Amino acid sequence: MQCFTELTPPTAVTHSLSLPFLSASANNLIVAKTSLLQIFSLKSVLHETTATSESSVQARRASFHGPTSANPNTGALRHGERAPTTKLVLIAQYELSGVVTSLARVKLQASKSGGEALLVSLRNAKLSLVEWDPERYSISTISIHLYEREDTQGSPWEPDAEDTISYLSVDPRSKCAALKFGERHMAILPFHQPGDDLVMDDYDSEVDDEKPEALKTTEKKEEGTKA
């Protein structure tokens, strides 16, 4: 368990991740500063060039592309001309009760915003799966998973989970996530995907509960085909 009080707000960026978080077509940047989570959005604006900005733009263009011998002033910006630029806009920020160790993007079957979800790993072997809620205009927690328990301590001299380095990895198809924590522990977090309800070959009516509706519908279709 982590109990601490911050004397000054964190300023150094420890983790960052780009993903469509606010919507399916959004371009967002998630930044973690130790225990502070910030959500940015990339916005294109028109900036009026001045003499100083004009020279700086031309210098950057020359450093990347170099002047052409035929027309060295090709594409030059004139004073007062409006040029498109991109800037970061802070949407929201949240103080977390723990130190962020990793960020990962997860594609869910359905989300409130239509975008992807964010999986946050904390130092005390804790995973939080969050999404963006457009109605509340804030993040919404989908699930919280805490793996630091007494039965995971193999011996009295082993360090706590918060004192060891943890690693988080997510399957590219968002089937599951794997968290390595402690000295020799690993947690697998599966995600629900389309078609998972149809994989019910080991269903036993005498042991399991009532058969899911998805499996009943599949069996009815198979009986109709045989008839």
Secondary structure, DSSP 8 states (H G I E B T S, - for coil): ------SS---S--EEEEE--SSTT--EEEEEETTEEEEEEEEEEEEE--HHHHHHHHHHHHHHT---SS-TTTT---TT-EEEEEEEEEEEEEE-SS-EEEEEEE--S--SSSS-EEEEEETTTEEEEEEEETTTTEEEEEEEEE---GGG--STTS--GGGS--EEEE-TTSSEEEEEETTTEEEEEE---TTGGG--TT--TTTS-S--HHHHHHHHHHHHHH-
